[in-house]
Amino acid sequence: MQLSALYDNGQLIFGSSIQLRQNRLPIVVIIPDHEVILASPSPASFTKAFQPVDEQPDANLIQAQKLLGTEYHYVATTKTDQELLAEALTEKYL
């Protein structure tokens, strides 16, 4: 499910109609690059950020993210790749 939320000083605030079943759960957050300030990593933050090898993004995933750009948002669908391509080409050229 894709939801919109407001980030407020360390908390994500969802609309009032959204209730989650658990108090803690993993989520994926997409933040525009221009909204991020990168700090130099400390040894403690490096340890927290370490991911096992099987969870690190591979080179193909990184390349795909570069090609798609920061504005791309994945939307789950039941359409095939061929149907999606046909729609994209129709929108672009017709």
All heavy atoms as an XYZ file, in Angstrom:
738
protein
N       0.844     -1.179      0.000
C       0.000      0.000      0.000
C       0.884      1.234      0.000
O       1.881      1.281      0.719
C      -0.897      0.009      1.244
C      -1.655      1.311      1.404
S      -2.688      1.363      2.845
C      -4.117      0.563      2.193
N       0.539      2.202     -0.785
C       1.277      3.459     -0.821
C       0.489      4.503     -0.046
O      -0.693      4.712     -0.287
C       1.476      3.908     -2.265
C       2.284      5.165     -2.381
C       2.587      5.504     -3.836
O       2.487      4.662     -4.706
N       2.947      6.735     -4.082
N       1.154      5.141      0.929
C       0.521      6.151      1.759
C       1.313      7.443      1.701
O       2.511      7.430      1.499
C       0.483      5.695      3.227
C      -0.256      4.408      3.548
C      -0.034      4.030      5.000
C      -1.730      4.582      3.272
N       0.647      8.541      1.932
C       1.330      9.819      2.086
C       1.410     10.132      3.568
O       0.506      9.807      4.332
C       0.564     10.933      1.379
O       0.566     10.716     -0.009
N       2.515     10.749      3.958
C       2.708     11.096      5.357
C       3.484     12.399      5.435
O       4.128     12.813      4.471
C       3.457      9.991      6.089
N       3.443     13.022      6.578
C       4.202     14.236      6.847
C       5.293     13.894      7.847
O       5.014     13.272      8.872
C       3.284     15.318      7.417
C       3.952     16.618      7.845
C       4.493     17.342      6.620
C       2.965     17.496      8.579
N       6.538     14.258      7.535
C       7.636     14.052      8.468
C       7.676     15.253      9.390
O       7.742     16.393      8.947
C       8.960     13.907      7.712
C      10.150     13.813      8.631
C      10.483     12.611      9.236
C      10.931     14.927      8.915
C      11.563     12.514     10.090
C      12.010     14.841      9.761
C      12.327     13.633     10.344
O      13.400     13.543     11.188
N       7.625     15.024     10.690
C       7.650     16.110     11.665
C       8.620     15.764     12.778
O       8.293     15.011     13.699
C       6.245     16.339     12.234
C       6.183     17.518     13.197
O       7.137     18.317     13.234
O       5.179     17.635     13.923
N       9.844     16.274     12.666
C      10.853     16.140     13.716
C      11.014     14.698     14.203
O      10.919     14.402     15.385
C      10.522     17.078     14.883
C      11.725     17.338     15.757
O      12.857     17.239     15.299
N      11.491     17.655     17.009
N      11.252     13.787     13.273
C      11.516     12.399     13.638
C      10.309     11.488     13.626
O      10.438     10.295     13.885
N       9.141     11.999     13.328
C       7.938     11.175     13.308
C       7.251     11.287     11.953
O       7.252     12.350     11.337
C       6.943     11.618     14.385
C       7.421     11.402     15.789
C       6.349     11.803     16.792
O       5.504     12.643     16.520
N       6.380     11.172     17.950
N       6.669     10.194     11.503
C       5.840     10.214     10.304
C       4.389     10.324     10.740
O       3.906      9.535     11.545
C       6.031      8.945      9.484
C       7.368      8.819      8.770
C       7.464      7.474      8.077
C       7.579      9.946      7.784
N       3.694     11.309     10.220
C       2.298     11.538     10.593
C       1.425     11.203      9.390
O       1.532     11.821      8.339
C       2.083     12.995     11.034
C       2.988     13.308     12.219
C       0.619     13.237     11.366
C       3.018     14.765     12.592
N       0.586     10.175      9.549
C      -0.327      9.761      8.494
C      -1.660     10.469      8.671
O      -1.941     11.043      9.714
C      -0.547      8.239      8.554
C       0.703      7.444      8.321
C       1.398      6.886      9.376
C       1.185      7.260      7.041
C       2.546      6.150      9.161
C       2.333      6.529      6.808
C       3.015      5.983      7.878
N      -2.504     10.393      7.656
C      -3.836     10.962      7.746
C      -4.614     10.323      8.891
O      -4.311      9.211      9.324
N      -5.634     10.995      9.367
C      -6.383     10.512     10.530
C      -7.118      9.200     10.269
O      -7.447      8.483     11.197
C      -7.371     11.579     10.994
O      -8.269     11.884      9.941
N      -7.368      8.869      9.013
C      -8.099      7.647      8.722
C      -7.195      6.408      8.677
O      -7.677      5.302      8.505
C      -8.829      7.780      7.381
O      -7.880      7.960      6.344
N      -5.896      6.576      8.862
C      -4.947      5.463      8.785
C      -4.583      4.983     10.182
O      -4.161      5.758     11.025
C      -3.651      5.890      8.052
C      -3.960      6.379      6.642
C      -2.635      4.763      8.047
C      -4.570      5.337      5.746
N      -4.773      3.693     10.415
C      -4.332      3.061     11.654
C      -3.491      1.855     11.289
O      -3.859      1.085     10.401
C      -5.511      2.621     12.519
C      -6.287      3.771     13.107
C      -7.380      3.254     14.028
O      -7.938      2.189     13.818
N      -7.680      4.030     15.052
N      -2.366      1.673     11.964
C      -1.488      0.546     11.696
C      -1.733     -0.550     12.727
O      -2.023     -0.273     13.889
C      -0.024      1.007     11.730
C       0.314      2.123     10.734
C       1.747      2.592     10.930
C       0.088      1.669      9.311
N      -1.580     -1.794     12.320
C      -1.842     -2.924     13.202
C      -0.761     -3.095     14.270
O      -1.024     -3.634     15.320
C      -1.946     -4.211     12.399
C      -3.150     -4.253     11.487
C      -3.241     -5.603     10.794
N      -4.252     -5.594      9.766
C      -5.518     -5.923      9.972
N      -5.921     -6.274     11.162
N      -6.382     -5.878      8.975
N       0.461     -2.648     13.966
C       1.571     -2.822     14.900
C       2.145     -1.458     15.273
O       2.056     -0.502     14.508
C       2.673     -3.671     14.265
C       2.213     -5.056     13.874
C       3.344     -5.826     13.194
O       4.503     -5.640     13.515
N       3.001     -6.682     12.262
N       2.771     -1.382     16.438
C       3.409     -0.138     16.859
C       4.724      0.103     16.143
O       5.145      1.237     15.992
C       3.655     -0.141     18.373
C       2.361     -0.044     19.147
O       1.391      0.542     18.683
N       2.334     -0.639     20.324
N       5.391     -0.971     15.746
C       6.665     -0.890     15.043
C       6.628     -1.779     13.825
O       6.247     -2.938     13.913
C       7.786     -1.390     15.947
C       8.619     -0.330     16.567
C       9.696     -0.968     17.373
N      10.948     -0.811     16.655
C      12.126     -0.893     17.213
N      12.224     -1.168     18.487
N      13.202     -0.713     16.512
N       7.017     -1.257     12.662
C       7.091     -2.063     11.471
C       8.049     -1.402     10.483
O       8.242     -0.195     10.513
C       5.722     -2.264     10.818
C       5.046     -1.035     10.236
C       4.166     -1.475      9.086
C       4.203     -0.364     11.284
N       8.690     -2.203      9.636
C       9.610     -1.636      8.652
C       8.831     -0.950      7.533
O       7.773     -1.418      7.117
C      10.370     -2.852      8.133
C       9.458     -4.004      8.367
C       8.656     -3.663      9.592
N       9.360      0.181      7.069
C       8.752      0.899      5.956
C       9.867      1.366      5.023
O      11.034      1.383      5.397
C       7.918      2.113      6.420
C       8.799      3.116      7.166
C       6.758      1.687      7.278
C       8.111      4.423      7.430
N       9.498      1.749      3.819
C      10.428      2.338      2.863
C       9.990      3.779      2.664
O       8.821      4.052      2.419
C      10.390      1.577      1.515
C      11.251      2.270      0.481
C      10.824      0.140      1.724
N      10.932      4.701      2.776
C      10.644      6.121      2.641
C      11.422      6.667      1.455
O      12.621      6.424      1.336
C      11.034      6.887      3.923
C      10.773      8.374      3.768
C      10.298      6.329      5.127
N      10.756      7.394      0.570
C      11.405      8.038     -0.564
C      11.458      9.533     -0.271
O      10.421     10.173     -0.103
C      10.636      7.762     -1.862
C      10.582      6.268     -2.127
C      11.282      8.506     -3.028
C       9.658      5.878     -3.252
N      12.677     10.049     -0.176
C      12.877     11.458      0.145
C      13.585     12.113     -1.038
O      14.598     11.593     -1.506
C      13.732     11.623      1.417
C      13.056     10.917      2.585
C      13.966     13.095      1.727
C      13.904     10.848      3.831
N      13.083     13.243     -1.531
C      13.768     13.926     -2.632
C      15.200     14.291     -2.225
O      15.447     14.703     -1.090
C      12.935     15.187     -2.862
C      11.601     14.884     -2.259
C      11.855     13.933     -1.136
N      16.133     14.129     -3.159
C      17.544     14.392     -2.866
C      17.777     15.791     -2.314
O      18.597     15.982     -1.420
C      18.401     14.201     -4.122
C      18.500     12.746     -4.540
O      18.201     11.870     -3.704
O      18.874     12.487     -5.686
N      17.053     16.786     -2.824
C      17.283     18.163     -2.383
C      16.828     18.412     -0.942
O      17.130     19.456     -0.373
C      16.617     19.159     -3.347
C      15.127     19.085     -3.344
N      14.433     18.192     -4.121
C      14.204     19.787     -2.652
C      13.144     18.351     -3.915
N      12.970     19.314     -3.023
N      16.117     17.472     -0.337
C      15.667     17.616      1.048
C      16.598     16.942      2.050
O      16.341     16.977      3.248
C      14.258     17.031      1.209
C      13.195     17.727      0.390
C      12.907     19.144      0.878
O      13.325     19.502      1.996
O      12.269     19.889      0.118
N      17.690     16.331      1.578
C      18.584     15.568      2.454
C      19.890     16.320      2.647
O      20.488     16.811      1.685
C      18.873     14.172      1.852
C      19.865     13.403      2.700
C      17.576     13.396      1.705
N      20.336     16.410      3.884
C      21.644     16.969      4.212
C      22.507     15.812      4.687
O      22.186     15.159      5.679
C      21.545     18.033      5.321
C      20.650     19.180      4.874
C      22.940     18.526      5.703
C      20.332     20.167      5.968
N      23.572     15.529      3.957
C      24.444     14.414      4.306
C      25.493     14.871      5.313
O      26.155     15.870      5.109
C      25.127     13.845      3.061
C      24.194     13.246      2.022
C      24.983     12.812      0.797
C      23.459     12.060      2.607
N      25.615     14.122      6.390
C      26.638     14.396      7.395
C      27.748     13.376      7.224
O      27.534     12.280      6.713
C      26.044     14.306      8.800
N      28.957     13.721      7.676
C      30.043     12.750      7.588
C      29.745     11.615      8.553
O      29.355     11.830      9.695
C      31.379     13.398      7.917
O      31.340     13.951      9.210
N      29.899     10.363      8.094
C      29.541      9.224      8.940
C      30.500      9.032     10.105
O      31.706      9.170      9.958
C      29.603      8.034      7.981
C      30.515      8.472      6.887
C      30.382      9.963      6.794
N      29.936      8.748     11.261
C      30.747      8.402     12.420
C      30.837      6.883     12.498
O      30.025      6.185     11.896
C      30.102      8.957     13.699
O      28.876      8.301     13.927
N      31.804      6.330     13.239
C      31.880      4.866     13.343
C      30.586      4.240     13.855
O      30.184      3.180     13.402
C      33.027      4.647     14.327
C      33.865      5.877     14.206
C      32.900      6.998     13.902
N      29.904      4.911     14.787
C      28.656      4.360     15.330
C      27.577      4.307     14.260
O      26.847      3.331     14.139
C      28.182      5.191     16.515
N      27.446      5.376     13.454
C      26.408      5.381     12.423
C      26.744      4.394     11.317
O      25.857      3.810     10.714
C      26.217      6.778     11.843
O      27.391      7.199     11.166
N      28.031      4.170     11.053
C      28.417      3.186     10.040
C      27.993      1.788     10.478
O      27.482      1.013      9.692
C      29.933      3.228      9.801
C      30.381      2.203      8.802
C      30.165      2.402      7.449
C      30.991      1.035      9.217
C      30.569      1.451      6.523
C      31.393      0.082      8.296
C      31.183      0.294      6.947
N      28.158      1.480     11.745
C      27.769      0.166     12.258
C      26.270     -0.030     12.126
O      25.802     -1.093     11.723
C      28.187      0.019     13.737
O      29.589      0.249     13.825
C      27.868     -1.351     14.272
N      25.479      1.005     12.437
C      24.024      0.900     12.324
C      23.595      0.748     10.872
O      22.639      0.054     10.576
C      23.355      2.153     12.906
C      23.370      2.218     14.402
C      22.644      3.459     14.866
C      22.666      3.585     16.368
N      21.987      4.802     16.811
N      24.284      1.425      9.966
C      23.887      1.415      8.567
C      24.357      0.176      7.823
O      23.939     -0.064      6.705
C      24.444      2.654      7.869
N      25.235     -0.622      8.421
C      25.766     -1.796      7.738
C      24.655     -2.777      7.433
O      23.817     -3.069      8.260
C      26.834     -2.482      8.589
C      27.330     -3.747      7.969
C      28.235     -3.713      6.930
C      26.853     -4.975      8.392
C      28.674     -4.884      6.332
C      27.288     -6.151      7.806
C      28.195     -6.102      6.773
N      24.658     -3.269      6.218
C      23.685     -4.277      5.818
C      24.444     -5.537      5.428
O      25.504     -5.456      4.821
C      22.897     -3.813      4.595
C      22.049     -2.592      4.834
C      21.383     -2.153      3.539
O      21.919     -2.329      2.455
N      20.221     -1.567      3.668
N      23.899     -6.704      5.724
C      24.525     -7.926      5.237
C      24.615     -7.908      3.716
O      23.817     -7.250      3.052
C      23.579     -9.038      5.710
C      22.812     -8.429      6.833
C      22.737     -6.957      6.553
N      25.552     -8.647      3.169
C      25.805     -8.636      1.734
C      24.555     -8.947      0.931
O      24.293     -8.319     -0.081
C      26.940     -9.633      1.391
C      27.110     -9.751     -0.109
C      28.232     -9.195      2.054
N      23.735     -9.894      1.383
C      22.558    -10.261      0.606
C      21.475     -9.193      0.618
O      20.550     -9.232     -0.175
C      21.991    -11.604      1.074
C      21.531    -11.582      2.514
O      21.976    -10.707      3.284
O      20.721    -12.453      2.888
N      21.567     -8.188      1.482
C      20.576     -7.114      1.523
C      21.088     -5.838      0.861
O      20.353     -4.875      0.738
C      20.175     -6.817      2.970
C      19.405     -7.948      3.617
C      19.014     -7.631      5.046
O      19.094     -6.458      5.439
O      18.624     -8.556      5.761
N      22.360     -5.800      0.458
C      22.885     -4.617     -0.193
C      22.361     -4.559     -1.620
O      22.250     -5.576     -2.297
C      24.412     -4.651     -0.196
C      25.014     -4.481      1.176
C      26.536     -4.518      1.130
O      27.113     -4.716      0.083
N      27.152     -4.321      2.261
N      22.024     -3.347     -2.100
C      21.538     -3.248     -3.473
C      22.642     -3.622     -4.455
O      23.793     -3.279     -4.259
C      21.141     -1.783     -3.616
C      21.817     -1.066     -2.511
C      22.056     -2.071     -1.430
N      22.273     -4.349     -5.498
C      23.284     -4.741     -6.468
C      23.501     -3.632     -7.493
O      22.767     -2.641     -7.535
C      22.930     -6.066     -7.133
C      21.655     -6.007     -7.959
O      21.296     -4.924     -8.428
O      21.026     -7.057     -8.140
N      24.516     -3.779     -8.319
C      24.879     -2.751     -9.291
C      23.738     -2.477    -10.267
O      23.526     -1.328    -10.672
C      26.138     -3.176    -10.031
N      22.987     -3.508    -10.653
C      21.868     -3.313    -11.580
C      20.768     -2.457    -10.960
O      20.182     -1.606    -11.628
C      21.287     -4.655    -12.023
C      22.233     -5.433    -12.896
O      23.064     -4.859    -13.593
N      22.129     -6.750    -12.855
N      20.483     -2.677     -9.683
C      19.464     -1.881     -9.005
C      19.905     -0.419     -8.912
O      19.120      0.493     -9.164
C      19.191     -2.444     -7.605
C      18.193     -1.674     -6.754
C      16.838     -1.570     -7.453
C      18.035     -2.328     -5.401
N      21.146     -0.191     -8.563
C      21.665      1.176     -8.473
C      21.586      1.866     -9.833
O      21.159      3.018     -9.937
C      23.107      1.168     -7.932
C      23.111      0.698     -6.477
C      23.751      2.540     -8.064
C      24.489      0.403     -5.923
N      21.973      1.164    -10.897
C      21.908      1.723    -12.249
C      20.470      2.041    -12.644
O      20.194      3.087    -13.223
C      22.547      0.760    -13.254
C      22.605      1.297    -14.668
C      23.514      2.499    -14.810
O      24.422      2.698    -14.018
N      23.257      3.314    -15.797
N      19.537      1.147    -12.323
C      18.127      1.382    -12.642
C      17.604      2.617    -11.912
O      16.877      3.423    -12.493
C      17.296      0.154    -12.278
N      17.983      2.785    -10.655
C      17.547      3.956     -9.888
C      18.099      5.237    -10.490
O      17.413      6.257    -10.544
C      17.961      3.810     -8.428
C      17.171      2.739     -7.714
C      17.712      2.412     -6.334
O      18.879      2.658     -6.041
N      16.878      1.829     -5.503
N      19.346      5.196    -10.985
C      19.931      6.371    -11.640
C      19.174      6.698    -12.925
O      18.918      7.862    -13.226
C      21.406      6.130    -11.951
C      22.302      6.172    -10.741
C      23.743      5.917    -11.136
C      24.642      5.839     -9.921
N      26.032      5.521    -10.284
N      18.825      5.673    -13.706
C      18.117      5.895    -14.964
C      16.698      6.424    -14.740
O      16.227      7.270    -15.479
C      18.050      4.589    -15.765
C      19.373      4.098    -16.343
C      19.204      2.693    -16.924
C      19.892      5.042    -17.407
N      16.022      5.915    -13.709
C      14.640      6.317    -13.447
C      14.547      7.706    -12.837
O      13.568      8.410    -13.035
C      13.959      5.291    -12.536
C      13.754      3.917    -13.166
C      13.306      2.921    -12.111
C      12.763      3.991    -14.302
N      15.545      8.101    -12.080
C      15.547      9.429    -11.471
C      14.835      9.459    -10.140
O      14.179      8.505     -9.724
N      14.948     10.588     -9.478
C      14.409     10.734     -8.127
C      12.887     10.894     -8.101
O      12.262     10.674     -7.080
C      15.037     11.938     -7.413
O      14.780     13.116     -8.198
C      16.535     11.763     -7.249
N      12.297     11.269     -9.229
C      10.853     11.499     -9.258
C      10.052     10.223     -9.494
O       8.837     10.225     -9.381
C      10.503     12.527    -10.352
C      11.134     13.882    -10.117
C      10.700     14.508     -8.801
O       9.512     14.465     -8.491
O      11.570     15.038     -8.099
N      10.730      9.126     -9.826
C      10.034      7.863    -10.104
C       9.498      7.257     -8.817
O      10.197      7.176     -7.816
C      10.976      6.861    -10.777
C      10.347      5.500    -10.947
C       9.440      5.261    -11.960
C      10.638      4.468    -10.072
C       8.849      4.025    -12.111
C      10.049      3.224    -10.217
C       9.160      3.007    -11.230
O       8.569      1.783    -11.371
N       8.234      6.833     -8.853
C       7.625      6.150     -7.714
C       6.971      4.873     -8.221
O       6.133      4.919     -9.117
C       6.573      7.029     -7.026
C       7.151      8.273     -6.459
N       7.901      8.296     -5.314
C       7.112      9.552     -6.885
C       8.286      9.509     -5.066
N       7.822     10.308     -6.010
N       7.351      3.757     -7.668
C       6.786      2.471     -8.068
C       5.339      2.375     -7.610
O       5.012      2.700     -6.476
C       7.599      1.322     -7.464
C       6.956     -0.022     -7.689
C       7.027     -0.626     -8.932
C       6.259     -0.660     -6.680
C       6.426     -1.851     -9.162
C       5.655     -1.889     -6.903
C       5.746     -2.470     -8.141
O       5.149     -3.672     -8.360
N       4.478      1.937     -8.497
C       3.075      1.699     -8.182
C       2.762      0.265     -8.586
O       2.922     -0.106     -9.751
C       2.159      2.681     -8.938
C       0.698      2.379     -8.640
C       2.502      4.111     -8.589
N       2.329     -0.536     -7.627
C       2.009     -1.934     -7.912
C       0.809     -2.014     -8.847
O      -0.145     -1.245     -8.716
C       1.717     -2.665     -6.618
N       0.870     -2.944     -9.785
C      -0.208     -3.105    -10.750
C      -0.301     -4.568    -11.176
O       0.636     -5.326    -10.974
C       0.021     -2.204    -11.991
O      -1.044     -2.404    -12.910
C       1.341     -2.495    -12.660
N      -1.427     -4.923    -11.761
C      -1.595     -6.292    -12.248
C      -1.297     -6.392    -13.736
O      -1.405     -7.457    -14.313
C      -3.034     -6.780    -11.995
O      -3.942     -5.894    -12.664
C      -3.338     -6.839    -10.510
N      -0.901     -5.263    -14.363
C      -0.623     -5.246    -15.794
C       0.735     -5.875    -16.085
O       1.647     -5.827    -15.267
C      -0.646     -3.816    -16.318
C      -2.003     -3.167    -16.201
C      -1.986     -1.760    -16.695
C      -3.351     -1.120    -16.517
N      -3.347      0.269    -16.942
N       0.859     -6.433    -17.278
C       2.127     -7.018    -17.693
C       3.081     -5.905    -18.139
O       2.655     -4.771    -18.407
C       1.928     -7.990    -18.869
O       1.481     -7.242    -20.011
C       0.933     -9.090    -18.524
N       4.361     -6.252    -18.253
C       5.348     -5.286    -18.741
C       4.978     -4.801    -20.138
O       5.135     -3.627    -20.458
C       6.747     -5.901    -18.753
C       7.311     -6.107    -17.360
O       6.782     -5.503    -16.405
O       8.286     -6.858    -17.237
N       4.479     -5.703    -20.969
C       4.101     -5.341    -22.335
C       2.960     -4.312    -22.330
O       2.977     -3.345    -23.092
C       3.694     -6.589    -23.118
C       3.418     -6.315    -24.585
C       3.117     -7.573    -25.371
O       2.995     -8.644    -24.799
N       3.005     -7.456    -26.666
N       1.970     -4.518    -21.478
C       0.854     -3.568    -21.382
C       1.334     -2.205    -20.881
O       0.913     -1.162    -21.388
C      -0.230     -4.116    -20.451
C      -0.963     -5.324    -21.001
C      -1.851     -5.998    -19.975
O      -1.476     -6.040    -18.776
O      -2.920     -6.498    -20.369
N       2.214     -2.213    -19.887
C       2.743     -0.957    -19.356
C       3.560     -0.210    -20.410
O       3.460      1.014    -20.539
C       3.593     -1.223    -18.109
C       2.831     -1.724    -16.890
C       3.802     -2.137    -15.793
C       1.889     -0.649    -16.379
N       4.368     -0.952    -21.177
C       5.160     -0.339    -22.235
C       4.254      0.260    -23.306
O       4.466      1.384    -23.760
C       6.113     -1.366    -22.849
C       6.956     -0.874    -24.027
C       7.838      0.298    -23.605
C       7.788     -2.006    -24.583
N       3.236     -0.474    -23.698
C       2.301      0.024    -24.707
C       1.615      1.311    -24.236
O       1.481      2.270    -25.007
C       1.254     -1.046    -25.033
N       1.215      1.361    -22.977
C       0.589      2.573    -22.436
C       1.567      3.743    -22.431
O       1.212      4.871    -22.796
C       0.087      2.315    -21.013
C      -1.164      1.484    -20.953
C      -1.620      1.236    -19.518
O      -1.065      1.835    -18.578
O      -2.543      0.428    -19.346
N       2.798      3.487    -22.004
C       3.803      4.550    -21.951
C       4.087      5.095    -23.351
O       4.191      6.321    -23.551
C       5.077      4.037    -21.301
N       4.219      4.207    -24.336
C       4.475      4.640    -25.706
C       3.278      5.416    -26.276
O       3.441      6.416    -26.986
C       4.816      3.439    -26.591
C       6.163      2.783    -26.299
C       6.321      1.490    -27.100
C       7.318      3.729    -26.553
N       2.080      4.962    -25.958
C       0.882      5.659    -26.406
C       0.832      7.069    -25.826
O       0.550      8.038    -26.533
C      -0.387      4.878    -26.009
O      -0.324      3.572    -26.592
C      -1.638      5.586    -26.470
N       1.109      7.203    -24.536
C       1.101      8.519    -23.893
C       2.167      9.430    -24.501
O       1.940     10.629    -24.676
C       1.353      8.380    -22.385
C       0.193      7.792    -21.632
C       0.519      7.568    -20.165
O       1.532      8.114    -19.681
O      -0.230      6.836    -19.506
N       3.312      8.872    -24.813
C       4.408      9.699    -25.313
C       4.220     10.128    -26.759
O       4.518     11.266    -27.107
C       5.732      8.928    -25.172
C       6.934      9.741    -25.569
C       8.223      9.053    -25.228
C       9.386      9.959    -25.585
N      10.655      9.427    -25.144
N       3.712      9.234    -27.609
C       3.698      9.516    -29.032
C       2.321      9.802    -29.626
O       2.212     10.159    -30.786
C       4.348      8.357    -29.795
C       5.819      8.247    -29.489
C       6.311      7.203    -28.718
C       6.724      9.195    -29.948
C       7.662      7.115    -28.401
C       8.069      9.127    -29.655
C       8.540      8.081    -28.903
O       9.857      8.014    -28.604
N       1.252      9.608    -28.884
C      -0.081      9.902    -29.455
C      -0.742     11.041    -28.762
O      -0.480     11.521    -27.776
C      -0.966      8.654    -29.366
C      -0.514      7.467    -30.214
C      -1.496      6.335    -30.063
C      -0.377      7.837    -31.681
